[in-house]
Amino acid sequence: MNKLVKIKTRNNILVVDWILSNVCNFKCTYCTPDSNGGDLYWPDIEQCETIVQRITEQSNHDYRIYTILGGEPTVWKHFTKLSEIIKQVDPNSMVNILTNGSRTLKWWNRTKPYIDKVSISYHHQEADVDHTIEVVNAIQDDCQTNIQMLMDINDWDKCVGIFEKLRDNTVVPIQIKKLQVEFGQKDWMPYTDEQRQWMAEAHKTTANRPSTKRNKTSLGIDCYYDDGTITQENNHDLIQAGKNKFEGWACNIGQDLVVIKANGDVVPANACNNKVVMGNIKTSPEKVNLLNEPIICAYKECTCGSDIEINKLKIKGL
């Protein structure tokens, strides 16, 4: 079987994953305090403007994608202002958001002009499926929109039913997402073979739906194989196929991806190398420095979508 040897983004992009806080209006049982503890509050809006300027000055990329997440970022009163600042400071930027989609239709209609892409994570314990459908249908023509359906083995039949309702009442891509035992940690829930098969088939039926609106920096990744094959895939495809294992690879985290944590630390990636701190936006945002060399992966498996999609190369001999 051919083996994956290289991942390359289709554009020269810097991804900034920005975790504004761990404040969330949902309290899902599988989430950890890192996601909903509420003790790491919002940054100052002035610090936000400084770090956007700093990143723009250091980046030689064609585009910068700011993916804003939390907690639940949309509950911050300055969320719209932050989006405006990013656009003003860096005209070659995109604002993406990972959200539970719970804000009102009025809020979404007011805010959607400042957002390029919306990924709605559907959390079955708290979300309202009818409201999610209304939000998706209201924003899909203005923002590139997709749904991430989180499959919980403890409420499997409920999750399947919600997926089917979302599938039948929207036209946007729906990505089937496995859950960790504790959200954001390394161990996946113990899915049965039957459940894994269902997820793989359901993922294929909706994940590749064409978005009603596309933006130029959301074109997926090119995956290079040792037989010369090049395919266009995304992180969900690689996770579903078990191709998210990069131990020993040279990875451009810290160069093509930076993560701003809720405590203000700037680190190279979401799920690894968090002891490599490149600065802190709450103490000295003007001193944050991007890395200038790849990091050699020391992990058995890559569990974060953003980390997976960063440029990386298998070192010969592995």
C-alpha positions as semicolon CSV with decimal commas, in nm:
position;residue;x (nm);y (nm);z (nm)
1;M;0,000;0,000;0,000
2;N;0,130;0,346;-0,086
3;K;0,249;0,554;0,208
4;L;0,196;0,921;0,282
5;V;0,529;1,110;0,271
6;K;0,441;1,479;0,250
7;I;0,161;1,722;0,329
8;K;0,155;2,063;0,162
9;T;-0,098;2,341;0,186
10;R;-0,227;2,456;-0,150
11;N;-0,147;2,818;-0,069
12;N;0,133;2,993;0,121
13;I;-0,062;3,036;0,444
14;L;0,005;3,113;0,810
15;V;-0,265;2,970;1,037
16;V;-0,325;3,146;1,369
17;D;-0,543;2,941;1,602
18;W;-0,657;3,186;1,867
19;I;-0,817;3,048;2,184
20;L;-0,973;3,361;2,329
21;S;-1,075;3,209;2,664
22;N;-1,221;2,899;2,825
23;V;-1,554;3,072;2,882
24;C;-1,839;2,870;2,729
25;N;-2,217;2,880;2,752
26;F;-2,229;2,501;2,709
27;K;-2,130;2,249;2,976
28;C;-2,087;1,922;2,785
29;T;-1,981;1,631;3,007
30;Y;-1,699;1,523;2,774
31;C;-1,537;1,868;2,775
32;T;-1,259;1,952;3,019
33;P;-1,204;2,278;3,212
34;D;-0,964;2,378;2,934
35;S;-1,274;2,424;2,719
36;N;-1,537;2,546;2,964
37;G;-1,372;2,615;3,301
38;G;-1,439;2,989;3,281
39;D;-1,125;3,087;3,475
40;L;-0,921;3,215;3,177
41;Y;-1,095;3,531;3,069
42;W;-1,081;3,745;2,756
43;P;-0,770;3,940;2,646
44;D;-0,764;4,319;2,625
45;I;-0,867;4,442;2,283
46;E;-0,551;4,660;2,270
47;Q;-0,333;4,350;2,321
48;C;-0,522;4,184;2,038
49;E;-0,439;4,466;1,798
50;T;-0,071;4,457;1,896
51;I;-0,033;4,083;1,838
52;V;-0,207;4,103;1,500
53;Q;0,040;4,375;1,399
54;R;0,334;4,168;1,530
55;I;0,229;3,854;1,342
56;T;0,169;4,049;1,022
57;E;0,517;4,204;1,041
58;Q;0,694;3,869;1,087
59;S;0,496;3,660;0,839
60;N;0,614;3,632;0,479
61;H;0,309;3,424;0,383
62;D;0,064;3,525;0,113
63;Y;-0,229;3,493;0,352
64;R;-0,296;3,465;0,721
65;I;-0,595;3,273;0,852
66;Y;-0,712;3,362;1,201
67;T;-0,923;3,080;1,342
68;I;-1,099;3,212;1,650
69;L;-1,214;2,956;1,905
70;G;-1,260;2,895;2,276
71;G;-1,450;2,815;2,493
72;E;-1,721;2,980;2,292
73;P;-1,572;3,290;2,125
74;T;-1,902;3,443;2,011
75;V;-2,008;3,524;2,368
76;W;-1,725;3,781;2,397
77;K;-1,863;4,133;2,365
78;H;-1,559;4,239;2,156
79;F;-1,569;3,950;1,910
80;T;-1,696;4,162;1,620
81;K;-1,442;4,435;1,704
82;L;-1,157;4,180;1,695
83;S;-1,268;4,062;1,352
84;E;-1,270;4,422;1,228
85;I;-0,920;4,484;1,369
86;I;-0,778;4,177;1,196
87;K;-0,921;4,292;0,862
88;Q;-0,796;4,649;0,908
89;V;-0,442;4,561;1,018
90;D;-0,394;4,278;0,769
91;P;-0,585;4,306;0,439
92;N;-0,452;3,960;0,338
93;S;-0,621;3,790;0,631
94;M;-0,919;3,562;0,669
95;V;-1,129;3,530;0,984
96;N;-1,255;3,181;1,056
97;I;-1,451;3,080;1,361
98;L;-1,511;2,752;1,541
99;T;-1,837;2,792;1,731
100;N;-2,128;2,604;1,879
101;G;-2,358;2,827;1,673
102;S;-2,579;2,918;1,967
103;R;-2,601;3,295;1,919
104;T;-2,927;3,439;1,788
105;L;-3,007;3,484;1,420
106;K;-2,997;3,860;1,480
107;W;-2,639;3,833;1,609
108;W;-2,530;3,616;1,315
109;N;-2,685;3,847;1,058
110;R;-2,509;4,146;1,219
111;T;-2,170;3,974;1,244
112;K;-2,143;3,761;0,928
113;P;-1,996;4,043;0,711
114;Y;-1,674;4,022;0,917
115;I;-1,632;3,642;0,901
116;D;-1,501;3,438;0,608
117;K;-1,563;3,086;0,738
118;V;-1,782;2,934;1,009
119;S;-1,739;2,579;1,143
120;I;-2,024;2,484;1,373
121;S;-1,942;2,204;1,614
122;Y;-2,266;2,029;1,700
123;H;-2,272;1,924;2,068
124;H;-2,576;1,703;2,115
125;Q;-2,600;1,757;2,493
126;E;-2,664;2,131;2,463
127;A;-2,735;2,236;2,104
128;D;-3,075;2,280;1,941
129;V;-3,083;2,114;1,599
130;D;-3,358;2,339;1,461
131;H;-3,168;2,653;1,565
132;T;-2,848;2,518;1,410
133;I;-3,029;2,456;1,081
134;E;-3,169;2,812;1,087
135;V;-2,823;2,961;1,152
136;V;-2,657;2,756;0,878
137;N;-2,918;2,853;0,621
138;A;-2,892;3,221;0,722
139;I;-2,512;3,253;0,687
140;Q;-2,411;3,002;0,418
141;D;-2,431;3,251;0,130
142;D;-2,206;3,500;0,311
143;C;-1,960;3,274;0,496
144;Q;-1,808;2,944;0,394
145;T;-1,997;2,719;0,633
146;N;-1,968;2,361;0,754
147;I;-2,092;2,150;1,042
148;Q;-1,878;1,919;1,254
149;M;-2,100;1,647;1,396
150;L;-1,946;1,514;1,718
151;M;-2,034;1,147;1,763
152;D;-2,075;1,044;2,129
153;I;-2,082;0,670;2,194
154;N;-2,291;0,734;2,507
155;D;-2,576;0,880;2,297
156;W;-2,501;0,715;1,966
157;D;-2,856;0,677;1,833
158;K;-2,938;1,038;1,925
159;C;-2,628;1,161;1,740
160;V;-2,716;0,954;1,433
161;G;-3,066;1,103;1,430
162;I;-2,932;1,457;1,461
163;F;-2,686;1,396;1,178
164;E;-2,967;1,273;0,954
165;K;-3,178;1,582;1,029
166;L;-2,884;1,815;0,961
167;R;-2,808;1,624;0,642
168;D;-3,165;1,648;0,515
169;N;-3,221;2,017;0,598
170;T;-2,891;2,181;0,498
171;V;-2,671;2,180;0,189
172;V;-2,334;2,251;0,356
173;P;-2,057;1,997;0,422
174;I;-2,106;1,791;0,737
175;Q;-1,790;1,636;0,878
176;I;-1,819;1,339;1,110
177;K;-1,589;1,394;1,404
178;K;-1,470;1,136;1,653
179;L;-1,462;1,240;2,017
180;Q;-1,188;1,190;2,267
181;V;-1,283;1,043;2,605
182;E;-1,210;1,393;2,733
183;F;-1,237;1,659;2,462
184;G;-0,896;1,785;2,353
185;Q;-0,705;1,493;2,505
186;K;-0,536;1,205;2,322
187;D;-0,754;0,897;2,381
188;W;-1,045;0,840;2,141
189;M;-1,375;0,705;2,266
190;P;-1,385;0,323;2,221
191;Y;-1,598;0,306;1,907
192;T;-1,712;-0,033;1,787
193;D;-1,617;-0,156;1,441
194;E;-1,976;-0,102;1,333
195;Q;-1,972;0,257;1,457
196;R;-1,641;0,325;1,283
197;Q;-1,783;0,190;0,959
198;W;-2,093;0,407;0,994
199;M;-1,880;0,717;1,055
200;A;-1,662;0,646;0,753
201;E;-1,963;0,603;0,525
202;A;-2,154;0,901;0,664
203;H;-1,845;1,119;0,633
204;K;-1,814;1,033;0,265
205;T;-2,176;1,121;0,188
206;T;-2,168;1,480;0,313
207;A;-1,813;1,600;0,381
208;N;-1,747;1,679;0,015
209;R;-2,061;1,876;-0,050
210;P;-1,968;2,197;-0,235
211;S;-1,993;2,502;-0,011
212;T;-2,229;2,774;-0,129
213;K;-1,946;3,023;-0,069
214;R;-1,574;2,952;-0,098
215;N;-1,277;3,159;0,010
216;K;-0,943;3,141;-0,164
217;T;-0,749;3,009;0,133
218;S;-0,976;2,714;0,209
219;L;-0,871;2,473;-0,065
220;G;-0,756;2,179;0,145
221;I;-0,414;2,016;0,139
222;D;-0,217;1,814;-0,114
223;C;-0,109;1,473;0,016
224;Y;0,197;1,321;-0,154
225;Y;0,249;0,942;-0,154
226;D;0,561;0,734;-0,212
227;D;0,429;0,603;-0,546
228;G;0,407;0,956;-0,686
229;T;0,033;0,995;-0,627
230;I;-0,091;1,336;-0,513
231;T;-0,440;1,365;-0,368
232;Q;-0,639;1,654;-0,224
233;E;-0,762;1,569;0,125
234;N;-0,840;1,732;0,459
235;N;-0,768;1,652;0,822
236;H;-1,097;1,467;0,870
237;D;-1,015;1,238;0,576
238;L;-0,672;1,158;0,722
239;I;-0,807;1,092;1,071
240;Q;-1,082;0,864;0,940
241;A;-0,822;0,671;0,735
242;G;-0,570;0,647;1,023
243;K;-0,309;0,849;0,829
244;N;-0,248;1,102;1,107
245;K;0,078;0,946;1,233
246;F;0,384;1,166;1,177
247;E;0,641;1,060;1,437
248;G;0,988;1,159;1,312
249;W;0,853;1,391;1,041
250;A;0,975;1,750;0,999
251;C;0,673;1,970;1,070
252;N;0,637;2,345;1,014
253;I;0,442;2,418;1,330
254;G;0,560;2,747;1,475
255;Q;0,630;2,873;1,123
256;D;0,309;2,803;0,931
257;L;0,095;2,762;1,244
258;V;0,093;2,946;1,574
259;V;-0,151;2,900;1,860
260;I;-0,251;3,172;2,103
261;K;-0,368;3,002;2,420
262;A;-0,631;3,133;2,659
263;N;-0,359;3,226;2,911
264;G;-0,186;3,438;2,645
265;D;0,102;3,201;2,566
266;V;0,193;3,172;2,199
267;V;0,297;2,813;2,115
268;P;0,368;2,621;1,790
269;A;0,067;2,388;1,786
270;N;-0,259;2,288;1,951
271;A;-0,195;1,932;2,068
272;C;0,184;1,912;2,096
273;N;0,502;2,104;2,186
274;N;0,315;2,335;2,421
275;K;0,631;2,382;2,630
276;V;0,784;2,573;2,339
277;V;0,659;2,921;2,429
278;M;0,720;3,194;2,170
279;G;0,588;3,480;2,383
280;N;0,275;3,591;2,565
281;I;0,019;3,839;2,434
282;K;-0,102;3,937;2,782
283;T;0,243;4,040;2,907
284;S;0,442;4,150;2,600
285;P;0,267;4,096;2,266
286;E;0,528;4,310;2,092
287;K;0,799;4,049;2,174
288;V;0,631;3,740;2,024
289;N;0,858;3,563;1,772
290;L;0,769;3,298;1,515
291;L;1,000;2,997;1,471
292;N;1,234;2,975;1,171
293;E;1,300;2,598;1,153
294;P;1,078;2,286;1,146
295;I;1,015;2,079;1,459
296;I;1,073;1,702;1,445
297;C;0,754;1,529;1,555
298;A;0,791;1,313;1,868
299;Y;0,430;1,193;1,888
300;K;0,269;0,865;1,783
301;E;-0,048;1,030;1,651
302;C;-0,162;1,380;1,558
303;T;-0,511;1,447;1,697
304;C;-0,574;1,812;1,605
305;G;-0,709;1,910;1,264
306;S;-0,511;2,233;1,238
307;D;-0,186;2,059;1,335
308;I;-0,245;1,782;1,079
309;E;-0,289;2,024;0,789
310;I;0,040;2,210;0,841
311;N;0,325;2,154;0,591
312;K;0,524;1,846;0,694
313;L;0,768;1,603;0,537
314;K;0,858;1,245;0,618
315;I;1,233;1,212;0,672
316;K;1,387;0,945;0,452
317;G;1,477;0,621;0,624
318;L;1,181;0,619;0,861
